[in-house]
Amino acid sequence: MGMLENVKSPADIKELKVGELKELAAEIRREILNTTASNGGHLSSNLGIVEATLALHKVFDSPDDRIIFDVSHQSYVHKLLTGRYDKFSTLRKSGGISGFSNPAESEHDPCVQGHCGSSLSEALAFAVSDSLDGKENYTVAVVGDGAFTNGMIYEALNNCAEKNLRLIILLNDNEMSISKNIGGMNNSFRRMRSSAGYFRFKHGLQRFLRKIPLLGKAFIWLGRKTKNAIKNIVLKKNMFENLGLQYIGPVDGNDVKRTCSVLAEAKRRNSCCVVHIYTKKGLGYPFAEAEPEKYHSVSPFDIEKGICGGESETYSNRFGKFMSGLADRDKRVCAITAAMGAGTGLTEFEKNFPDRFFDVGIAEEHAVTFGAGLAAAGKLPVCAIYSTFAQRAYDQLFQDVALNNLHFILALDRCGFVEGDGVTHQGIFDYSLFSTLPEVTIYSPATFPELDTCMQKAADGEGLQIVRYPKGREMPPHEWLYTDSGNIAYTEDVQNKQTVIVTYGRIAANAYSCISGDTGIVRLVRAFPFDLEELNSLTISAKNIYLLEEGIYEGGMAQKLLSHFIGLGKKVCVRALHNFVEHGSLCDLFAAHGFAPEQIAEELKKSF
């Protein structure tokens, strides 16, 4: 029987010795590796933060002390230490635990967290609230170095210098330091500042000096001033100290003893303190150590063989191939991504056109405005962002792109249901959100060839052009027996059908697989604006209209067309989404929300 299965709460690790914590860390890594190999999930970041999370729970008292993980895809260790070991095998499965923090699962998760950069603002708010209430508990924001490309972090940092605020920022640096650390002197100071022996000596000396009548406090003050003056001459202040925050580190975050030591020191200071640790992504699994980006977010894989090549084509890599061809034909084309170059399929583009590839970091707002600037300068920017993250850039699309009437292409990846990642990552809001922008054109291709066609139309068009497509592979059958009139695709003889399904995107495949004799399908390739003249022509004989949308109803296609068809005297039934969507497999998500083929068939039968 291992140690991990006996950990029912963080209290169970409080008395563990360093050797026992190392043994527990090894067990945790095995559990995370086995589970993500089976279920998929975020692997390399969780393997890297094992010791740091153990140290957090050894030094602090969750849930009284709150621990907020930025993005929270690296919270698997936290879940295992907070009573969710027995459910960990259900990670990312329908009805199982989420791959991100979720207060509905545990009191140890202060808030839902799924996007980058927001953790510090929330942690600051908790710390301020506790201060107002006279509470003495702590709040810890665990922030990766990648989050420091997100502007919201700096907006929060600007407000963190309030005195006596029990807020600790654990900077998990797993790739590079905020500022470069050079030379033997720096390494010597780092080892000294982050050692338990140093802190014991420091606090022992302060206790001794305080006992000296009259002069003790003066000696402490003078010693601190002298130490800080020498440090500033040799090391200079870093940006945190310039903002008025205390700073400790950097320290090896994969050394559990040292990490406990620096966290305990930060806790003693009773004011906002940055603890800077460096960790190794993928630690303990050689494949992930060698290629941490490849193992950042994984589908199920064989542990012994690792992630094998030769995977089938996806919408993302099909988009990437088209982009390389487009850039070869048009020298104006530039690709922009927000730290998702590989995820959006732009690896080949980066290799072939490095001067026209721009990864701006986790900064979607900047990505769009930067692209707007390129467009104003005569370039053709293509900004590839996941649907759920593009929501953050609405204001930039409005102010900087649409108002300036710039030719700008937004490639929206992961639209519709996204399996595994859950409520924070579902791409179900983009249509409702972006269709409110005047003069916008939105394409929703359902097949790979159609993705190419839509991207070319967007490149040949004007103004804000959006091409939205789902995660993963095409939905079979790929051909669907559609004839394509350009902006609308439809089944044969649809003009003579009594019932017509109006939809867009991949969900049409589910509809096609269940329709019978007197039912046809109209699929909007250009999902917005509508070609109402052609749409009316294709549905002229229909008495019944079934509006099917893999997206939110409010502001979506279904809501926009409902009154139109009712006004034409049609009987209308709607299948769309009204709520947030949890995690699960794609098939489970379809079934949970009435989109499975048999459910569509049954609803058609009952409604008409």
LOTORZA-152194 format. One record per residue (C-alpha): residue number from 0; residue in one letter; x, y, z. Coordinates in steps of 0.5 Angstrom, whole numbers. Each point is the difference from the previous one (the first is absolute). Layout:
REM residues N
(r NUM "A" (X Y Z))
...
***
This chain:
REM residues 608
(r 0 "M" (0 0 0))
(r 1 "G" (3 7 -2))
(r 2 "M" (0 6 4))
(r 3 "L" (-4 4 -5))
(r 4 "E" (-7 -4 1))
(r 5 "N" (1 2 7))
(r 6 "V" (0 7 -1))
(r 7 "K" (-7 3 1))
(r 8 "S" (1 7 1))
(r 9 "P" (6 5 0))
(r 10 "A" (1 -2 8))
(r 11 "D" (2 -7 -2))
(r 12 "I" (7 3 -2))
(r 13 "K" (1 5 5))
(r 14 "E" (5 -5 4))
(r 15 "L" (3 -3 -5))
(r 16 "K" (8 0 -1))
(r 17 "V" (4 2 -6))
(r 18 "G" (1 -7 -2))
(r 19 "E" (-7 -2 1))
(r 20 "L" (-2 7 -4))
(r 21 "K" (5 -3 -6))
(r 22 "E" (-4 -7 0))
(r 23 "L" (-6 3 0))
(r 24 "A" (2 5 -6))
(r 25 "A" (2 -6 -4))
(r 26 "E" (-7 -4 1))
(r 27 "I" (-4 7 -2))
(r 28 "R" (4 0 -6))
(r 29 "R" (-1 -7 -2))
(r 30 "E" (-8 1 2))
(r 31 "I" (0 6 -5))
(r 32 "L" (4 -3 -5))
(r 33 "N" (-5 -7 0))
(r 34 "T" (-6 5 0))
(r 35 "T" (2 4 -6))
(r 36 "A" (2 -5 -4))
(r 37 "S" (-7 -3 1))
(r 38 "N" (-4 6 0))
(r 39 "G" (4 5 -4))
(r 40 "G" (2 7 4))
(r 41 "H" (5 5 2))
(r 42 "L" (6 -4 1))
(r 43 "S" (7 3 0))
(r 44 "S" (-2 6 4))
(r 45 "N" (-3 -4 6))
(r 46 "L" (6 -5 0))
(r 47 "G" (4 6 1))
(r 48 "I" (-4 3 6))
(r 49 "V" (0 -6 4))
(r 50 "E" (5 2 6))
(r 51 "A" (-2 8 0))
(r 52 "T" (-8 -2 1))
(r 53 "L" (2 -5 6))
(r 54 "A" (4 6 3))
(r 55 "L" (-6 4 -1))
(r 56 "H" (-4 -5 4))
(r 57 "K" (5 -1 5))
(r 58 "V" (1 7 2))
(r 59 "F" (-7 3 -1))
(r 60 "D" (-7 -2 2))
(r 61 "S" (-5 -1 -5))
(r 62 "P" (-5 1 -1))
(r 63 "D" (0 6 6))
(r 64 "D" (7 2 -4))
(r 65 "R" (-3 1 -8))
(r 66 "I" (5 -3 -5))
(r 67 "I" (-2 3 -7))
(r 68 "F" (3 -3 -6))
(r 69 "D" (1 4 -6))
(r 70 "V" (-4 -4 -6))
(r 71 "S" (0 -6 5))
(r 72 "H" (2 -5 -5))
(r 73 "Q" (5 -1 4))
(r 74 "S" (-4 -2 6))
(r 75 "Y" (0 -8 0))
(r 76 "V" (5 0 6))
(r 77 "H" (-5 5 4))
(r 78 "K" (-6 -5 -2))
(r 79 "L" (4 -6 2))
(r 80 "L" (2 3 7))
(r 81 "T" (-7 3 1))
(r 82 "G" (-4 -6 1))
(r 83 "R" (-1 -2 -8))
(r 84 "Y" (4 -6 0))
(r 85 "D" (-5 -5 0))
(r 86 "K" (-4 4 -6))
(r 87 "F" (7 2 -4))
(r 88 "S" (-1 -6 -5))
(r 89 "T" (-6 4 -2))
(r 90 "L" (4 6 -2))
(r 91 "R" (-3 4 -6))
(r 92 "K" (-6 -6 -1))
(r 93 "S" (-7 1 0))
(r 94 "G" (-2 1 7))
(r 95 "G" (7 0 2))
(r 96 "I" (4 5 3))
(r 97 "S" (2 6 -4))
(r 98 "G" (7 1 -3))
(r 99 "F" (0 7 3))
(r 100 "S" (-2 3 7))
(r 101 "N" (-7 0 2))
(r 102 "P" (-3 2 6))
(r 103 "A" (-6 -5 -1))
(r 104 "E" (5 -6 1))
(r 105 "S" (3 3 6))
(r 106 "E" (1 5 5))
(r 107 "H" (7 0 -1))
(r 108 "D" (-1 3 -7))
(r 109 "P" (-2 8 1))
(r 110 "C" (-2 1 -7))
(r 111 "V" (-1 -2 -7))
(r 112 "Q" (6 1 -3))
(r 113 "G" (2 -1 -8))
(r 114 "H" (3 6 -3))
(r 115 "C" (7 3 1))
(r 116 "G" (1 6 4))
(r 117 "S" (-6 1 4))
(r 118 "S" (3 -4 6))
(r 119 "L" (3 6 4))
(r 120 "S" (-6 4 -1))
(r 121 "E" (-4 -5 4))
(r 122 "A" (5 -1 5))
(r 123 "L" (1 7 1))
(r 124 "A" (-7 1 1))
(r 125 "F" (0 -6 5))
(r 126 "A" (6 3 4))
(r 127 "V" (-4 7 0))
(r 128 "S" (-6 -3 3))
(r 129 "D" (3 -4 5))
(r 130 "S" (4 6 2))
(r 131 "L" (-7 4 1))
(r 132 "D" (-3 -5 4))
(r 133 "G" (6 -1 5))
(r 134 "K" (2 -7 -2))
(r 135 "E" (7 -3 0))
(r 136 "N" (0 -5 -5))
(r 137 "Y" (4 0 -7))
(r 138 "T" (-1 0 -7))
(r 139 "V" (5 -3 -5))
(r 140 "A" (-1 2 -8))
(r 141 "V" (4 -6 -4))
(r 142 "V" (2 4 -6))
(r 143 "G" (5 -3 -6))
(r 144 "D" (5 4 -3))
(r 145 "G" (-4 0 -7))
(r 146 "A" (-6 3 4))
(r 147 "F" (5 6 0))
(r 148 "T" (-1 2 -7))
(r 149 "N" (-8 1 2))
(r 150 "G" (-1 7 1))
(r 151 "M" (-5 -1 6))
(r 152 "I" (5 -3 4))
(r 153 "Y" (4 7 0))
(r 154 "E" (-7 4 1))
(r 155 "A" (0 -5 7))
(r 156 "L" (7 1 2))
(r 157 "N" (-1 8 0))
(r 158 "N" (-5 -1 5))
(r 159 "C" (4 -5 5))
(r 160 "A" (5 4 4))
(r 161 "E" (-5 2 5))
(r 162 "K" (3 -1 7))
(r 163 "N" (-2 -6 4))
(r 164 "L" (-3 -4 -5))
(r 165 "R" (0 -7 1))
(r 166 "L" (1 -2 -8))
(r 167 "I" (5 -4 -2))
(r 168 "I" (2 -1 -8))
(r 169 "L" (3 -6 -1))
(r 170 "L" (4 1 -7))
(r 171 "N" (1 -7 -3))
(r 172 "D" (5 1 -5))
(r 173 "N" (1 -6 -5))
(r 174 "E" (3 3 -6))
(r 175 "M" (4 6 2))
(r 176 "S" (1 5 5))
(r 177 "I" (-4 7 0))
(r 178 "S" (7 3 0))
(r 179 "K" (7 -3 -2))
(r 180 "N" (4 -3 5))
(r 181 "I" (7 0 -1))
(r 182 "G" (6 -2 4))
(r 183 "G" (3 -3 6))
(r 184 "M" (-1 6 4))
(r 185 "N" (-8 -1 -1))
(r 186 "N" (0 -7 0))
(r 187 "S" (4 0 7))
(r 188 "F" (-6 6 3))
(r 189 "R" (-5 -5 -3))
(r 190 "R" (2 -6 4))
(r 191 "M" (1 4 6))
(r 192 "R" (-7 4 0))
(r 193 "S" (-4 -6 -2))
(r 194 "S" (3 -5 6))
(r 195 "A" (-3 -2 6))
(r 196 "G" (7 1 4))
(r 197 "Y" (0 7 -3))
(r 198 "F" (-7 2 3))
(r 199 "R" (1 -4 7))
(r 200 "F" (7 5 0))
(r 201 "K" (-4 6 -2))
(r 202 "H" (-6 -1 5))
(r 203 "G" (5 -2 6))
(r 204 "L" (4 6 -1))
(r 205 "Q" (-6 4 0))
(r 206 "R" (-2 -3 7))
(r 207 "F" (7 1 3))
(r 208 "L" (0 8 -2))
(r 209 "R" (-7 1 2))
(r 210 "K" (3 -2 7))
(r 211 "I" (5 6 0))
(r 212 "P" (-3 6 4))
(r 213 "L" (-1 6 -4))
(r 214 "L" (4 -2 -6))
(r 215 "G" (-3 -7 -2))
(r 216 "K" (-5 3 -5))
(r 217 "A" (5 5 -3))
(r 218 "F" (5 -5 -1))
(r 219 "I" (-6 -4 -4))
(r 220 "W" (-2 6 -4))
(r 221 "L" (8 1 -1))
(r 222 "G" (1 -7 -2))
(r 223 "R" (-6 0 -5))
(r 224 "K" (2 6 -3))
(r 225 "T" (7 -2 -1))
(r 226 "K" (-2 -7 -3))
(r 227 "N" (-5 3 -5))
(r 228 "A" (5 6 -2))
(r 229 "I" (5 -6 -2))
(r 230 "K" (-5 -4 -3))
(r 231 "N" (-2 6 -4))
(r 232 "I" (7 1 -3))
(r 233 "V" (1 -7 -1))
(r 234 "L" (-6 -3 -3))
(r 235 "K" (-4 7 -1))
(r 236 "K" (-8 0 1))
(r 237 "N" (-4 -4 -4))
(r 238 "M" (-7 2 -2))
(r 239 "F" (-4 -3 6))
(r 240 "E" (4 4 5))
(r 241 "N" (0 6 -5))
(r 242 "L" (-8 0 1))
(r 243 "G" (1 -1 8))
(r 244 "L" (-1 -7 0))
(r 245 "Q" (5 -5 4))
(r 246 "Y" (3 -5 -4))
(r 247 "I" (4 -7 2))
(r 248 "G" (3 -4 -5))
(r 249 "P" (1 -3 -5))
(r 250 "V" (1 -7 4))
(r 251 "D" (-1 -7 -3))
(r 252 "G" (-7 -1 0))
(r 253 "N" (1 -8 -1))
(r 254 "D" (4 0 7))
(r 255 "V" (-6 -1 5))
(r 256 "K" (4 2 6))
(r 257 "R" (3 7 -3))
(r 258 "T" (-7 2 -3))
(r 259 "C" (-3 -2 7))
(r 260 "S" (5 5 3))
(r 261 "V" (-1 6 -4))
(r 262 "L" (-8 -1 0))
(r 263 "A" (1 0 8))
(r 264 "E" (4 6 -1))
(r 265 "A" (-5 4 -4))
(r 266 "K" (-5 -2 5))
(r 267 "R" (3 3 5))
(r 268 "R" (1 7 -3))
(r 269 "N" (-7 2 0))
(r 270 "S" (0 4 -6))
(r 271 "C" (-1 -1 -7))
(r 272 "C" (6 -5 -3))
(r 273 "V" (2 -3 -6))
(r 274 "V" (3 -7 1))
(r 275 "H" (4 -1 -7))
(r 276 "I" (1 -8 -1))
(r 277 "Y" (3 -3 -6))
(r 278 "T" (-3 -7 -2))
(r 279 "K" (1 -5 -6))
(r 280 "K" (-6 -2 -4))
(r 281 "G" (-1 -7 -1))
(r 282 "L" (5 -2 6))
(r 283 "G" (0 -8 1))
(r 284 "Y" (-3 -2 -7))
(r 285 "P" (6 1 -5))
(r 286 "F" (-4 1 -6))
(r 287 "A" (-4 6 3))
(r 288 "E" (7 2 3))
(r 289 "A" (3 0 -7))
(r 290 "E" (-6 3 -4))
(r 291 "P" (-4 4 5))
(r 292 "E" (-5 4 -5))
(r 293 "K" (-2 -7 -3))
(r 294 "Y" (-2 -2 7))
(r 295 "H" (-3 6 2))
(r 296 "S" (-7 -3 -2))
(r 297 "V" (-1 -7 -2))
(r 298 "S" (-5 -5 -3))
(r 299 "P" (1 -7 3))
(r 300 "F" (6 -3 -2))
(r 301 "D" (5 -6 2))
(r 302 "I" (4 2 6))
(r 303 "E" (6 -5 -3))
(r 304 "K" (0 3 -7))
(r 305 "G" (-2 7 1))
(r 306 "I" (-4 4 -4))
(r 307 "C" (1 -3 -7))
(r 308 "G" (0 4 -7))
(r 309 "G" (-5 -2 -6))
(r 310 "E" (-6 3 3))
(r 311 "S" (-6 1 -4))
(r 312 "E" (-1 7 -3))
(r 313 "T" (-4 5 4))
(r 314 "Y" (-3 7 -1))
(r 315 "S" (6 3 3))
(r 316 "N" (5 -3 -4))
(r 317 "R" (-4 1 -7))
(r 318 "F" (0 7 2))
(r 319 "G" (7 0 1))
(r 320 "K" (1 -3 -7))
(r 321 "F" (-4 5 -3))
(r 322 "M" (3 6 3))
(r 323 "S" (7 -2 -2))
(r 324 "G" (-3 -1 -7))
(r 325 "L" (-3 7 0))
(r 326 "A" (6 4 3))
(r 327 "D" (4 -3 -6))
(r 328 "R" (-5 3 -5))
(r 329 "D" (-1 6 4))
(r 330 "K" (6 4 3))
(r 331 "R" (-5 4 4))
(r 332 "V" (-2 -6 4))
(r 333 "C" (2 0 8))
(r 334 "A" (-2 -5 5))
(r 335 "I" (-1 2 7))
(r 336 "T" (-1 -4 6))
(r 337 "A" (-1 1 8))
(r 338 "A" (5 -6 2))
(r 339 "M" (-3 -5 -4))
(r 340 "G" (4 -1 -6))
(r 341 "A" (0 -8 0))
(r 342 "G" (-7 0 3))
(r 343 "T" (-3 4 -6))
(r 344 "G" (4 -4 -5))
(r 345 "L" (5 6 -2))
(r 346 "T" (7 -4 1))
(r 347 "E" (1 -1 -7))
(r 348 "F" (-2 7 -1))
(r 349 "E" (5 2 5))
(r 350 "K" (6 -4 -3))
(r 351 "N" (-2 2 -7))
(r 352 "F" (-1 8 1))
(r 353 "P" (3 2 7))
(r 354 "D" (0 7 -2))
(r 355 "R" (-7 0 -1))
(r 356 "F" (-2 -4 6))
(r 357 "F" (-1 3 7))
(r 358 "D" (-2 -3 6))
(r 359 "V" (-2 6 5))
(r 360 "G" (0 -5 6))
(r 361 "I" (-7 -1 4))
(r 362 "A" (-2 7 -2))
(r 363 "E" (-6 -1 -4))
(r 364 "E" (-2 8 0))
(r 365 "H" (7 2 -2))
(r 366 "A" (0 -5 -6))
(r 367 "V" (-7 3 -3))
(r 368 "T" (3 7 1))
(r 369 "F" (6 -2 -3))
(r 370 "G" (-3 -3 -6))
(r 371 "A" (-4 6 -1))
(r 372 "G" (6 4 0))
(r 373 "L" (3 -5 -5))
(r 374 "A" (-6 1 -4))
(r 375 "A" (0 7 0))
(r 376 "A" (7 0 -3))
(r 377 "G" (-2 -4 -6))
(r 378 "K" (1 -7 3))
(r 379 "L" (-5 -6 0))
(r 380 "P" (0 -2 7))
(r 381 "V" (-3 -7 2))
(r 382 "C" (-1 -1 8))
(r 383 "A" (-1 -7 2))
(r 384 "I" (-3 0 7))
(r 385 "Y" (-4 -6 4))
(r 386 "S" (-8 2 0))
(r 387 "T" (0 1 7))
(r 388 "F" (6 4 1))
(r 389 "A" (-2 5 -6))
(r 390 "Q" (-6 2 4))
(r 391 "R" (5 4 4))
(r 392 "A" (2 4 -6))
(r 393 "Y" (-7 3 -2))
(r 394 "D" (1 7 2))
(r 395 "Q" (7 0 -5))
(r 396 "L" (-4 -3 -6))
(r 397 "F" (-6 5 1))
(r 398 "Q" (5 6 2))
(r 399 "D" (6 -1 -4))
(r 400 "V" (-2 -5 -6))
(r 401 "A" (-8 1 -2))
(r 402 "L" (0 8 2))
(r 403 "N" (6 1 -5))
(r 404 "N" (-3 -5 -5))
(r 405 "L" (7 -4 -1))
(r 406 "H" (0 -6 -4))
(r 407 "F" (2 -5 6))
(r 408 "I" (-1 -8 1))
(r 409 "L" (-2 -3 6))
(r 410 "A" (1 -7 0))
(r 411 "L" (-4 -3 6))
(r 412 "D" (3 -7 2))
(r 413 "R" (-4 -5 5))
(r 414 "C" (-7 3 -2))
(r 415 "G" (-6 -4 3))
(r 416 "F" (1 -5 5))
(r 417 "V" (7 -2 2))
(r 418 "E" (1 -6 4))
(r 419 "G" (3 -1 6))
(r 420 "D" (2 7 2))
(r 421 "G" (-7 2 2))
(r 422 "V" (-4 6 2))
(r 423 "T" (6 5 -1))
(r 424 "H" (2 -2 -7))
(r 425 "Q" (-7 -2 -3))
(r 426 "G" (0 4 -7))
(r 427 "I" (-7 2 0))
(r 428 "F" (-1 7 1))
(r 429 "D" (4 3 -6))
(r 430 "Y" (-5 0 -5))
(r 431 "S" (-5 4 5))
(r 432 "L" (6 5 2))
(r 433 "F" (3 1 -7))
(r 434 "S" (-6 0 -4))
(r 435 "T" (-2 7 4))
(r 436 "L" (6 4 -4))
(r 437 "P" (-3 4 -6))
(r 438 "E" (3 -3 -7))
(r 439 "V" (3 -6 3))
(r 440 "T" (0 -7 -4))
(r 441 "I" (0 -6 3))
(r 442 "Y" (1 -7 -3))
(r 443 "S" (-1 -7 3))
(r 444 "P" (3 -5 -5))
(r 445 "A" (-2 -7 2))
(r 446 "T" (6 -4 -4))
(r 447 "F" (7 1 -2))
(r 448 "P" (-1 2 -7))
(r 449 "E" (-5 5 2))
(r 450 "L" (5 3 6))
(r 451 "D" (4 1 -6))
(r 452 "T" (-5 3 -4))
(r 453 "C" (-2 5 6))
(r 454 "M" (7 2 1))
(r 455 "Q" (1 2 -7))
(r 456 "K" (-7 4 0))
(r 457 "A" (2 3 6))
(r 458 "A" (7 2 -3))
(r 459 "D" (-4 3 -6))
(r 460 "G" (-5 4 4))
(r 461 "E" (0 6 4))
(r 462 "G" (-1 3 7))
(r 463 "L" (0 -5 6))
(r 464 "Q" (0 -7 -3))
(r 465 "I" (-1 -6 5))
(r 466 "V" (1 -7 -1))
(r 467 "R" (-2 -5 5))
(r 468 "Y" (1 -7 1))
(r 469 "P" (0 -6 5))
(r 470 "K" (5 -4 4))
(r 471 "G" (3 -7 -3))
(r 472 "R" (-2 -3 -7))
(r 473 "E" (-6 0 -5))
(r 474 "M" (-7 -3 2))
(r 475 "P" (-1 -6 -4))
(r 476 "P" (-4 0 -5))
(r 477 "H" (5 5 -3))
(r 478 "E" (-4 1 -7))
(r 479 "W" (-7 0 3))
(r 480 "L" (-2 0 -7))
(r 481 "Y" (-1 8 0))
(r 482 "T" (0 5 -6))
(r 483 "D" (3 6 2))
(r 484 "S" (-2 7 -3))
(r 485 "G" (5 4 3))
(r 486 "N" (-2 2 7))
(r 487 "I" (-5 -5 1))
(r 488 "A" (0 -8 -1))
(r 489 "Y" (-6 -4 0))
(r 490 "T" (-3 -7 -1))
(r 491 "E" (-3 -2 -7))
(r 492 "D" (-7 2 -1))
(r 493 "V" (0 4 6))
(r 494 "Q" (-5 5 -3))
(r 495 "N" (-5 -5 0))
(r 496 "K" (0 -3 7))
(r 497 "Q" (-5 1 5))
(r 498 "T" (5 1 6))
(r 499 "V" (7 3 -1))
(r 500 "I" (6 0 5))
(r 501 "V" (3 7 0))
(r 502 "T" (7 0 3))
(r 503 "Y" (8 1 -1))
(r 504 "G" (6 -3 2))
(r 505 "R" (2 -7 2))
(r 506 "I" (-7 -2 3))
(r 507 "A" (-3 -1 -7))
(r 508 "A" (3 -7 0))
(r 509 "N" (-4 -2 6))
(r 510 "A" (-6 3 -3))
(r 511 "Y" (2 -3 -7))
(r 512 "S" (0 -7 3))
(r 513 "C" (-7 0 3))
(r 514 "I" (-4 3 -5))
(r 515 "S" (-5 -4 -4))
(r 516 "G" (-4 1 -7))
(r 517 "D" (-4 7 1))
(r 518 "T" (6 4 4))
(r 519 "G" (5 4 -3))
(r 520 "I" (6 4 3))
(r 521 "V" (2 7 -2))
(r 522 "R" (7 1 3))
(r 523 "L" (3 7 0))
(r 524 "V" (7 0 -2))
(r 525 "R" (0 8 1))
(r 526 "A" (-3 0 7))
(r 527 "F" (-1 7 0))
(r 528 "P" (-3 4 -3))
(r 529 "F" (-5 -4 -3))
(r 530 "D" (-2 0 -7))
(r 531 "L" (-7 0 1))
(r 532 "E" (-3 0 -7))
(r 533 "E" (4 -6 -1))
(r 534 "L" (-2 -3 6))
(r 535 "N" (-8 2 -1))
(r 536 "S" (1 -4 -7))
(r 537 "L" (3 -6 3))
(r 538 "T" (-6 -1 5))
(r 539 "I" (-5 3 -4))
(r 540 "S" (-4 -7 1))
(r 541 "A" (1 -1 7))
(r 542 "K" (-5 0 5))
(r 543 "N" (5 -2 6))
(r 544 "I" (7 3 1))
(r 545 "Y" (4 -3 5))
(r 546 "L" (6 5 2))
(r 547 "L" (6 -4 3))
(r 548 "E" (6 4 3))
(r 549 "E" (6 -3 4))
(r 550 "G" (0 7 3))
(r 551 "I" (-3 4 5))
(r 552 "Y" (-7 2 -2))
(r 553 "E" (0 7 3))
(r 554 "G" (2 5 -6))
(r 555 "G" (2 -7 -4))
(r 556 "M" (-3 -2 -7))
(r 557 "A" (-6 -3 3))
(r 558 "Q" (-2 6 3))
(r 559 "K" (1 4 -6))
(r 560 "L" (-4 -4 -4))
(r 561 "L" (-5 -2 4))
(r 562 "S" (-5 6 -1))
(r 563 "H" (2 0 -7))
(r 564 "F" (-3 -7 -2))
(r 565 "I" (-6 1 5))
(r 566 "G" (-1 6 -4))
(r 567 "L" (-1 -4 -6))
(r 568 "G" (-5 -4 3))
(r 569 "K" (5 -6 2))
(r 570 "K" (-1 -5 6))
(r 571 "V" (7 1 3))
(r 572 "C" (4 -4 5))
(r 573 "V" (7 2 3))
(r 574 "R" (5 -5 3))
(r 575 "A" (6 5 3))
(r 576 "L" (4 1 6))
(r 577 "H" (-3 4 6))
(r 578 "N" (5 -1 5))
(r 579 "F" (8 -2 2))
(r 580 "V" (2 -6 -3))
(r 581 "E" (4 -5 5))
(r 582 "H" (6 -5 -2))
(r 583 "G" (-1 -6 -4))
(r 584 "S" (1 -4 -6))
(r 585 "L" (-2 3 -6))
(r 586 "C" (-6 -6 -1))
(r 587 "D" (-2 1 7))
(r 588 "L" (0 8 -1))
(r 589 "F" (-5 -1 -6))
(r 590 "A" (-4 -5 4))
(r 591 "A" (0 4 6))
(r 592 "H" (-3 6 -4))
(r 593 "G" (-5 -3 -5))
(r 594 "F" (5 0 -6))
(r 595 "A" (1 -8 -1))
(r 596 "P" (-3 -2 -6))
(r 597 "E" (-5 -4 3))
(r 598 "Q" (-2 6 4))
(r 599 "I" (-1 4 -6))
(r 600 "A" (-4 -5 -3))
(r 601 "E" (-5 -1 6))
(r 602 "E" (-1 8 1))
(r 603 "L" (-2 0 -8))
(r 604 "K" (-5 -5 1))
(r 605 "K" (-3 3 6))
(r 606 "S" (0 7 -2))
(r 607 "F" (-2 -1 -7))
***
